[in-house]
Amino acid sequence: MLIGGISTVNGDNIDDVFNEPIGQFSAIEENVLPIHLLVSVF
């Protein structure tokens, strides 16, 4: 997932505002069936 924004003026204080804080790493759910298979899995 890529989250970001493009602005013509460097206004990071007002440009990149999100409703919920976004962490650096997502949580890992163990033993969950895959939603999308990789090409090499077919």
Buried (B, 14 or more C-beta within 10 A) or exposed (E): EEEEEEEEEEEEEEEEEEEEEEEEEEEEEEEEEEEEEEEEEE
